[in-house]
Amino acid sequence: MPTFRPRVQFPSPAPIIQQNYMTDLHEKNCIPCRGGISPFDISEIHKYLKKVDGWDVKKKENEIYFLEKNFTFKNFSESQKFVNEVGDIAELQGHHPDIIFGWGYAKVQIFTHKIKGLVESDFILAAKINKI
């Protein structure tokens, strides 16, 4: 007499979703840097730079790469409001950019001071600033 064997049903494999891990940088959170890691090299910087519109990579005289973007406004009040919003985001993220502003403009520079260079958190902050 044949033995009864229950039919085992395996779940079908999940569909493979092609996801770009950097597409939604603005949805990520900055991770505080305690040092001890290397900053991105120039090729990694360029991969991330594609995800933050309008930002430039610049290099200080001491070979430190940083992000920079200039913003323009109609008047002093608008530039001040923008700077305050950037400040609020920076406080929430625990990651603080250098900001220069005045009548109708603001310049934001971002890099990780602790490691003297750029890491993912710098690009996350840039993406969040772009959302303002």
VMD Tcl script that builds the backbone (N, CA, C; Angstrom):
set m [mol new atoms 396]
animate dup $m
set s [atomselect $m all]
$s set {name element resname resid chain x y z} {
  {N N MET 1 A 0.835 -1.156 0.000}
  {CA C MET 1 A 0.000 0.000 0.000}
  {C C MET 1 A 0.897 1.242 0.000}
  {N N PRO 2 A 0.609 2.257 -0.859}
  {CA C PRO 2 A 1.453 3.446 -0.928}
  {C C PRO 2 A 1.322 4.294 0.335}
  {N N THR 3 A 2.438 4.936 0.699}
  {CA C THR 3 A 2.471 5.805 1.868}
  {C C THR 3 A 2.002 7.199 1.464}
  {N N PHE 4 A 1.170 7.773 2.311}
  {CA C PHE 4 A 0.686 9.132 2.045}
  {C C PHE 4 A 1.752 10.141 2.456}
  {N N ARG 5 A 2.082 10.996 1.562}
  {CA C ARG 5 A 3.031 12.072 1.855}
  {C C ARG 5 A 2.362 13.406 1.543}
  {N N PRO 6 A 2.301 14.251 2.554}
  {CA C PRO 6 A 1.662 15.548 2.288}
  {C C PRO 6 A 2.486 16.345 1.279}
  {N N ARG 7 A 1.780 17.049 0.491}
  {CA C ARG 7 A 2.452 17.880 -0.518}
  {C C ARG 7 A 3.002 19.134 0.164}
  {N N VAL 8 A 4.276 19.349 0.024}
  {CA C VAL 8 A 4.924 20.531 0.597}
  {C C VAL 8 A 4.984 21.602 -0.475}
  {N N GLN 9 A 4.499 22.749 -0.131}
  {CA C GLN 9 A 4.514 23.834 -1.094}
  {C C GLN 9 A 5.511 24.897 -0.637}
  {N N PHE 10 A 6.471 25.130 -1.466}
  {CA C PHE 10 A 7.473 26.141 -1.173}
  {C C PHE 10 A 7.005 27.475 -1.728}
  {N N PRO 11 A 7.285 28.532 -1.006}
  {CA C PRO 11 A 6.882 29.839 -1.533}
  {C C PRO 11 A 7.641 30.152 -2.812}
  {N N SER 12 A 6.960 30.832 -3.701}
  {CA C SER 12 A 7.637 31.206 -4.937}
  {C C SER 12 A 8.677 32.269 -4.611}
  {N N PRO 13 A 9.758 32.274 -5.359}
  {CA C PRO 13 A 10.801 33.261 -5.061}
  {C C PRO 13 A 10.271 34.686 -5.255}
  {N N ALA 14 A 10.710 35.544 -4.384}
  {CA C ALA 14 A 10.304 36.948 -4.479}
  {C C ALA 14 A 10.850 37.544 -5.760}
  {N N PRO 15 A 10.093 38.431 -6.369}
  {CA C PRO 15 A 10.605 39.053 -7.589}
  {C C PRO 15 A 11.852 39.877 -7.272}
  {N N ILE 16 A 12.752 39.853 -8.180}
  {CA C ILE 16 A 13.976 40.632 -8.016}
  {C C ILE 16 A 13.669 42.066 -8.396}
  {N N ILE 17 A 13.894 42.943 -7.457}
  {CA C ILE 17 A 13.626 44.365 -7.690}
  {C C ILE 17 A 14.957 45.079 -7.810}
  {N N GLN 18 A 15.142 45.690 -8.929}
  {CA C GLN 18 A 16.362 46.465 -9.141}
  {C C GLN 18 A 16.193 47.777 -8.396}
  {N N GLN 19 A 16.952 47.977 -7.358}
  {CA C GLN 19 A 16.822 49.192 -6.564}
  {C C GLN 19 A 18.171 49.871 -6.469}
  {N N ASN 20 A 18.171 51.130 -6.757}
  {CA C ASN 20 A 19.398 51.898 -6.627}
  {C C ASN 20 A 19.469 52.373 -5.185}
  {N N TYR 21 A 20.459 51.927 -4.448}
  {CA C TYR 21 A 20.542 52.208 -3.025}
  {C C TYR 21 A 20.744 53.678 -2.698}
  {N N MET 22 A 21.005 54.503 -3.697}
  {CA C MET 22 A 21.241 55.914 -3.419}
  {C C MET 22 A 20.113 56.805 -3.923}
  {N N THR 23 A 19.116 56.243 -4.591}
  {CA C THR 23 A 18.085 57.052 -5.209}
  {C C THR 23 A 17.399 57.977 -4.223}
  {N N ASP 24 A 17.101 57.489 -3.051}
  {CA C ASP 24 A 16.350 58.271 -2.087}
  {C C ASP 24 A 17.213 58.666 -0.892}
  {N N LEU 25 A 18.309 59.308 -1.174}
  {CA C LEU 25 A 19.211 59.726 -0.103}
  {C C LEU 25 A 18.504 60.613 0.914}
  {N N HIS 26 A 17.571 61.443 0.458}
  {CA C HIS 26 A 16.876 62.359 1.371}
  {C C HIS 26 A 16.047 61.624 2.415}
  {N N GLU 27 A 15.750 60.344 2.181}
  {CA C GLU 27 A 14.969 59.562 3.143}
  {C C GLU 27 A 15.845 58.876 4.196}
  {N N LYS 28 A 17.143 58.873 3.978}
  {CA C LYS 28 A 18.064 58.269 4.941}
  {C C LYS 28 A 18.403 59.275 6.026}
  {N N ASN 29 A 19.063 58.803 7.058}
  {CA C ASN 29 A 19.534 59.684 8.129}
  {C C ASN 29 A 21.049 59.674 8.184}
  {N N CYS 30 A 21.594 60.800 8.544}
  {CA C CYS 30 A 23.039 60.902 8.705}
  {C C CYS 30 A 23.473 60.052 9.893}
  {N N ILE 31 A 24.627 59.449 9.753}
  {CA C ILE 31 A 25.207 58.650 10.824}
  {C C ILE 31 A 26.380 59.431 11.398}
  {N N PRO 32 A 26.348 59.700 12.693}
  {CA C PRO 32 A 27.451 60.465 13.283}
  {C C PRO 32 A 28.795 59.766 13.066}
  {N N CYS 33 A 29.773 60.526 12.662}
  {CA C CYS 33 A 31.103 59.971 12.419}
  {C C CYS 33 A 31.965 60.168 13.656}
  {N N ARG 34 A 32.547 59.095 14.092}
  {CA C ARG 34 A 33.445 59.157 15.241}
  {C C ARG 34 A 34.908 59.038 14.814}
  {N N GLY 35 A 35.130 59.110 13.520}
  {CA C GLY 35 A 36.485 58.972 13.006}
  {C C GLY 35 A 36.826 57.516 12.778}
  {N N GLY 36 A 38.049 57.269 12.417}
  {CA C GLY 36 A 38.500 55.905 12.222}
  {C C GLY 36 A 38.086 55.278 10.896}
  {N N ILE 37 A 37.444 56.050 10.016}
  {CA C ILE 37 A 37.102 55.543 8.696}
  {C C ILE 37 A 37.734 56.461 7.660}
  {N N SER 38 A 37.901 55.926 6.481}
  {CA C SER 38 A 38.496 56.716 5.401}
  {C C SER 38 A 37.412 57.473 4.657}
  {N N PRO 39 A 37.714 58.685 4.220}
  {CA C PRO 39 A 36.752 59.399 3.382}
  {C C PRO 39 A 36.648 58.732 2.013}
  {N N PHE 40 A 35.570 59.029 1.303}
  {CA C PHE 40 A 35.384 58.503 -0.052}
  {C C PHE 40 A 36.541 58.929 -0.948}
  {N N ASP 41 A 36.901 58.049 -1.872}
  {CA C ASP 41 A 37.847 58.449 -2.912}
  {C C ASP 41 A 37.043 59.148 -4.011}
  {N N ILE 42 A 37.723 59.709 -4.970}
  {CA C ILE 42 A 37.062 60.550 -5.980}
  {C C ILE 42 A 36.052 59.763 -6.809}
  {N N SER 43 A 36.289 58.479 -7.068}
  {CA C SER 43 A 35.322 57.703 -7.855}
  {C C SER 43 A 34.028 57.484 -7.074}
  {N N GLU 44 A 34.126 57.238 -5.772}
  {CA C GLU 44 A 32.938 57.072 -4.940}
  {C C GLU 44 A 32.196 58.408 -4.811}
  {N N ILE 45 A 32.938 59.484 -4.709}
  {CA C ILE 45 A 32.333 60.815 -4.645}
  {C C ILE 45 A 31.481 61.059 -5.886}
  {N N HIS 46 A 32.016 60.728 -7.046}
  {CA C HIS 46 A 31.282 60.977 -8.293}
  {C C HIS 46 A 30.034 60.106 -8.411}
  {N N LYS 47 A 30.049 58.902 -7.864}
  {CA C LYS 47 A 28.844 58.058 -7.859}
  {C C LYS 47 A 27.726 58.739 -7.074}
  {N N TYR 48 A 28.059 59.248 -5.922}
  {CA C TYR 48 A 27.062 59.898 -5.069}
  {C C TYR 48 A 26.666 61.266 -5.604}
  {N N LEU 49 A 27.594 61.969 -6.210}
  {CA C LEU 49 A 27.325 63.315 -6.709}
  {C C LEU 49 A 26.186 63.313 -7.732}
  {N N LYS 50 A 26.040 62.229 -8.464}
  {CA C LYS 50 A 24.964 62.112 -9.458}
  {C C LYS 50 A 23.586 62.155 -8.815}
  {N N LYS 51 A 23.507 61.918 -7.511}
  {CA C LYS 51 A 22.222 61.837 -6.811}
  {C C LYS 51 A 21.841 63.118 -6.076}
  {N N VAL 52 A 22.682 64.132 -6.144}
  {CA C VAL 52 A 22.382 65.401 -5.471}
  {C C VAL 52 A 22.535 66.543 -6.475}
  {N N ASP 53 A 21.427 66.915 -7.068}
  {CA C ASP 53 A 21.425 67.933 -8.120}
  {C C ASP 53 A 21.996 69.264 -7.663}
  {N N GLY 54 A 22.838 69.822 -8.516}
  {CA C GLY 54 A 23.321 71.178 -8.311}
  {C C GLY 54 A 24.508 71.345 -7.383}
  {N N TRP 55 A 24.967 70.270 -6.766}
  {CA C TRP 55 A 26.107 70.367 -5.852}
  {C C TRP 55 A 27.396 70.155 -6.624}
  {N N ASP 56 A 28.419 70.864 -6.228}
  {CA C ASP 56 A 29.748 70.712 -6.823}
  {C C ASP 56 A 30.685 70.105 -5.787}
  {N N VAL 57 A 31.679 69.389 -6.288}
  {CA C VAL 57 A 32.749 68.899 -5.412}
  {C C VAL 57 A 33.930 69.828 -5.604}
  {N N LYS 58 A 34.443 70.304 -4.502}
  {CA C LYS 58 A 35.607 71.183 -4.540}
  {C C LYS 58 A 36.658 70.612 -3.606}
  {N N LYS 59 A 37.866 71.117 -3.761}
  {CA C LYS 59 A 38.967 70.631 -2.940}
  {C C LYS 59 A 39.657 71.815 -2.295}
  {N N LYS 60 A 39.813 71.740 -0.983}
  {CA C LYS 60 A 40.541 72.779 -0.261}
  {C C LYS 60 A 42.038 72.623 -0.519}
  {N N GLU 61 A 42.786 73.650 -0.164}
  {CA C GLU 61 A 44.233 73.627 -0.388}
  {C C GLU 61 A 44.918 72.465 0.326}
  {N N ASN 62 A 44.299 71.937 1.374}
  {CA C ASN 62 A 44.895 70.811 2.096}
  {C C ASN 62 A 44.341 69.465 1.635}
  {N N GLU 63 A 43.859 69.440 0.375}
  {CA C GLU 63 A 43.400 68.202 -0.269}
  {C C GLU 63 A 42.129 67.612 0.333}
  {N N ILE 64 A 41.334 68.416 1.019}
  {CA C ILE 64 A 40.075 67.942 1.588}
  {C C ILE 64 A 38.949 68.244 0.599}
  {N N TYR 65 A 38.230 67.196 0.184}
  {CA C TYR 65 A 37.078 67.377 -0.693}
  {C C TYR 65 A 35.863 67.802 0.119}
  {N N PHE 66 A 35.045 68.673 -0.486}
  {CA C PHE 66 A 33.803 69.092 0.153}
  {C C PHE 66 A 32.751 69.352 -0.915}
  {N N LEU 67 A 31.483 69.347 -0.491}
  {CA C LEU 67 A 30.372 69.682 -1.375}
  {C C LEU 67 A 30.046 71.151 -1.200}
  {N N GLU 68 A 29.625 71.790 -2.291}
  {CA C GLU 68 A 29.253 73.194 -2.220}
  {C C GLU 68 A 28.109 73.471 -3.178}
  {N N LYS 69 A 27.185 74.308 -2.713}
  {CA C LYS 69 A 26.090 74.738 -3.579}
  {C C LYS 69 A 25.711 76.159 -3.217}
  {N N ASN 70 A 25.465 76.968 -4.249}
  {CA C ASN 70 A 25.017 78.343 -4.081}
  {C C ASN 70 A 23.519 78.420 -4.335}
  {N N PHE 71 A 22.833 79.137 -3.485}
  {CA C PHE 71 A 21.396 79.327 -3.605}
  {C C PHE 71 A 21.119 80.823 -3.732}
  {N N THR 72 A 20.130 81.182 -4.535}
  {CA C THR 72 A 19.761 82.589 -4.680}
  {C C THR 72 A 18.312 82.795 -4.257}
  {N N PHE 73 A 18.046 83.990 -3.731}
  {CA C PHE 73 A 16.732 84.328 -3.208}
  {C C PHE 73 A 16.383 85.753 -3.606}
  {N N LYS 74 A 15.122 86.132 -3.385}
  {CA C LYS 74 A 14.661 87.466 -3.765}
  {C C LYS 74 A 15.131 88.553 -2.813}
  {N N ASN 75 A 15.415 88.169 -1.560}
  {CA C ASN 75 A 15.775 89.191 -0.578}
  {C C ASN 75 A 16.472 88.543 0.621}
  {N N PHE 76 A 16.818 89.362 1.588}
  {CA C PHE 76 A 17.505 88.872 2.780}
  {C C PHE 76 A 16.624 87.937 3.594}
  {N N SER 77 A 15.367 88.293 3.728}
  {CA C SER 77 A 14.444 87.504 4.535}
  {C C SER 77 A 14.325 86.060 4.026}
  {N N GLU 78 A 14.244 85.904 2.707}
  {CA C GLU 78 A 14.149 84.554 2.133}
  {C C GLU 78 A 15.426 83.757 2.349}
  {N N SER 79 A 16.573 84.409 2.207}
  {CA C SER 79 A 17.828 83.681 2.429}
  {C C SER 79 A 17.965 83.303 3.899}
  {N N GLN 80 A 17.526 84.176 4.794}
  {CA C GLN 80 A 17.588 83.873 6.219}
  {C C GLN 80 A 16.649 82.718 6.571}
  {N N LYS 81 A 15.469 82.711 5.995}
  {CA C LYS 81 A 14.508 81.620 6.231}
  {C C LYS 81 A 15.107 80.291 5.773}
  {N N PHE 82 A 15.732 80.293 4.602}
  {CA C PHE 82 A 16.377 79.091 4.078}
  {C C PHE 82 A 17.473 78.602 5.022}
  {N N VAL 83 A 18.313 79.517 5.465}
  {CA C VAL 83 A 19.411 79.162 6.364}
  {C C VAL 83 A 18.865 78.576 7.668}
  {N N ASN 84 A 17.796 79.128 8.173}
  {CA C ASN 84 A 17.179 78.586 9.390}
  {C C ASN 84 A 16.648 77.169 9.164}
  {N N GLU 85 A 16.058 76.917 7.992}
  {CA C GLU 85 A 15.573 75.571 7.673}
  {C C GLU 85 A 16.738 74.589 7.549}
  {N N VAL 86 A 17.824 75.023 6.922}
  {CA C VAL 86 A 19.019 74.176 6.845}
  {C C VAL 86 A 19.529 73.876 8.251}
  {N N GLY 87 A 19.539 74.892 9.101}
  {CA C GLY 87 A 19.969 74.707 10.488}
  {C C GLY 87 A 19.116 73.707 11.236}
  {N N ASP 88 A 17.800 73.757 11.015}
  {CA C ASP 88 A 16.904 72.798 11.663}
  {C C ASP 88 A 17.201 71.368 11.222}
  {N N ILE 89 A 17.405 71.183 9.927}
  {CA C ILE 89 A 17.743 69.851 9.405}
  {C C ILE 89 A 19.080 69.394 9.978}
  {N N ALA 90 A 20.045 70.291 9.988}
  {CA C ALA 90 A 21.381 69.956 10.494}
  {C C ALA 90 A 21.310 69.502 11.954}
  {N N GLU 91 A 20.523 70.192 12.756}
  {CA C GLU 91 A 20.377 69.809 14.164}
  {C C GLU 91 A 19.726 68.436 14.290}
  {N N LEU 92 A 18.671 68.194 13.521}
  {CA C LEU 92 A 17.995 66.895 13.566}
  {C C LEU 92 A 18.927 65.760 13.148}
  {N N GLN 93 A 19.778 66.035 12.177}
  {CA C GLN 93 A 20.675 65.013 11.640}
  {C C GLN 93 A 21.986 64.918 12.417}
  {N N GLY 94 A 22.284 65.907 13.230}
  {CA C GLY 94 A 23.555 65.914 13.942}
  {C C GLY 94 A 24.736 66.068 13.001}
  {N N HIS 95 A 24.494 66.773 11.893}
  {CA C HIS 95 A 25.530 66.955 10.864}
  {C C HIS 95 A 25.419 68.403 10.391}
  {N N HIS 96 A 26.460 69.181 10.604}
  {CA C HIS 96 A 26.359 70.626 10.456}
  {C C HIS 96 A 27.233 71.165 9.331}
  {N N PRO 97 A 26.597 71.799 8.338}
  {CA C PRO 97 A 27.362 72.380 7.229}
  {C C PRO 97 A 27.910 73.758 7.595}
  {N N ASP 98 A 28.800 74.233 6.769}
  {CA C ASP 98 A 29.249 75.622 6.862}
  {C C ASP 98 A 28.331 76.434 5.952}
  {N N ILE 99 A 27.811 77.549 6.450}
  {CA C ILE 99 A 26.862 78.360 5.687}
  {C C ILE 99 A 27.324 79.813 5.701}
  {N N ILE 100 A 27.327 80.400 4.517}
  {CA C ILE 100 A 27.593 81.828 4.362}
  {C C ILE 100 A 26.351 82.389 3.681}
  {N N PHE 101 A 25.777 83.474 4.231}
  {CA C PHE 101 A 24.596 84.014 3.573}
  {C C PHE 101 A 24.525 85.516 3.748}
  {N N GLY 102 A 23.697 86.123 2.902}
  {CA C GLY 102 A 23.480 87.560 2.945}
  {C C GLY 102 A 22.253 87.892 2.125}
  {N N TRP 103 A 22.173 89.116 1.683}
  {CA C TRP 103 A 21.001 89.575 0.943}
  {C C TRP 103 A 20.881 88.800 -0.367}
  {N N GLY 104 A 19.893 87.921 -0.431}
  {CA C GLY 104 A 19.573 87.208 -1.661}
  {C C GLY 104 A 20.455 86.010 -2.000}
  {N N TYR 105 A 21.277 85.552 -1.086}
  {CA C TYR 105 A 22.116 84.392 -1.414}
  {C C TYR 105 A 22.448 83.585 -0.158}
  {N N ALA 106 A 22.814 82.348 -0.409}
  {CA C ALA 106 A 23.376 81.477 0.634}
  {C C ALA 106 A 24.312 80.499 -0.053}
  {N N LYS 107 A 25.422 80.230 0.575}
  {CA C LYS 107 A 26.381 79.232 0.093}
  {C C LYS 107 A 26.510 78.188 1.204}
  {N N VAL 108 A 26.310 76.926 0.829}
  {CA C VAL 108 A 26.398 75.842 1.796}
  {C C VAL 108 A 27.569 74.941 1.409}
  {N N GLN 109 A 28.406 74.644 2.379}
  {CA C GLN 109 A 29.531 73.721 2.191}
  {C C GLN 109 A 29.378 72.579 3.191}
  {N N ILE 110 A 29.576 71.360 2.683}
  {CA C ILE 110 A 29.401 70.180 3.526}
  {C C ILE 110 A 30.611 69.265 3.390}
  {N N PHE 111 A 31.125 68.824 4.519}
  {CA C PHE 111 A 32.088 67.732 4.577}
  {C C PHE 111 A 32.127 67.231 6.002}
  {N N THR 112 A 32.702 66.071 6.201}
  {CA C THR 112 A 32.778 65.502 7.542}
  {C C THR 112 A 34.095 65.932 8.168}
  {N N HIS 113 A 33.999 66.849 9.118}
  {CA C HIS 113 A 35.183 67.430 9.735}
  {C C HIS 113 A 36.068 66.378 10.398}
  {N N LYS 114 A 35.448 65.402 11.031}
  {CA C LYS 114 A 36.172 64.399 11.815}
  {C C LYS 114 A 37.175 63.600 10.962}
  {N N ILE 115 A 36.804 63.342 9.690}
  {CA C ILE 115 A 37.701 62.556 8.835}
  {C C ILE 115 A 38.290 63.392 7.697}
  {N N LYS 116 A 37.933 64.672 7.686}
  {CA C LYS 116 A 38.461 65.595 6.677}
  {C C LYS 116 A 38.190 65.108 5.261}
  {N N GLY 117 A 36.913 64.859 4.987}
  {CA C GLY 117 A 36.525 64.420 3.656}
  {C C GLY 117 A 35.033 64.152 3.576}
  {N N LEU 118 A 34.650 63.434 2.537}
  {CA C LEU 118 A 33.247 63.157 2.268}
  {C C LEU 118 A 32.895 61.701 2.522}
  {N N VAL 119 A 31.705 61.491 3.090}
  {CA C VAL 119 A 31.128 60.161 3.286}
  {C C VAL 119 A 29.651 60.243 2.926}
  {N N GLU 120 A 28.944 59.135 3.018}
  {CA C GLU 120 A 27.535 59.109 2.607}
  {C C GLU 120 A 26.697 60.159 3.333}
  {N N SER 121 A 26.929 60.374 4.605}
  {CA C SER 121 A 26.134 61.340 5.367}
  {C C SER 121 A 26.187 62.742 4.756}
  {N N ASP 122 A 27.289 63.104 4.144}
  {CA C ASP 122 A 27.401 64.417 3.512}
  {C C ASP 122 A 26.418 64.537 2.348}
  {N N PHE 123 A 26.293 63.465 1.594}
  {CA C PHE 123 A 25.375 63.460 0.461}
  {C C PHE 123 A 23.922 63.363 0.928}
  {N N ILE 124 A 23.689 62.669 2.027}
  {CA C ILE 124 A 22.348 62.615 2.616}
  {C C ILE 124 A 21.917 64.018 3.018}
  {N N LEU 125 A 22.789 64.745 3.695}
  {CA C LEU 125 A 22.472 66.111 4.102}
  {C C LEU 125 A 22.219 66.994 2.883}
  {N N ALA 126 A 23.032 66.865 1.855}
  {CA C ALA 126 A 22.840 67.642 0.622}
  {C C ALA 126 A 21.473 67.331 0.001}
  {N N ALA 127 A 21.085 66.068 -0.034}
  {CA C ALA 127 A 19.787 65.685 -0.592}
  {C C ALA 127 A 18.645 66.266 0.239}
  {N N LYS 128 A 18.789 66.271 1.540}
  {CA C LYS 128 A 17.759 66.837 2.423}
  {C C LYS 128 A 17.650 68.356 2.205}
  {N N ILE 129 A 18.781 69.027 2.035}
  {CA C ILE 129 A 18.771 70.466 1.775}
  {C C ILE 129 A 18.094 70.750 0.438}
  {N N ASN 130 A 18.326 69.905 -0.555}
  {CA C ASN 130 A 17.688 70.081 -1.852}
  {C C ASN 130 A 16.163 70.006 -1.759}
  {N N LYS 131 A 15.643 69.325 -0.758}
  {CA C LYS 131 A 14.193 69.170 -0.605}
  {C C LYS 131 A 13.518 70.409 -0.013}
  {N N ILE 132 A 14.299 71.349 0.510}
  {CA C ILE 132 A 13.706 72.559 1.102}
  {C C ILE 132 A 13.000 73.356 0.022}
}
mol reanalyze $m
mol bondsrecalc $m
mol representation Tube
mol addrep $m
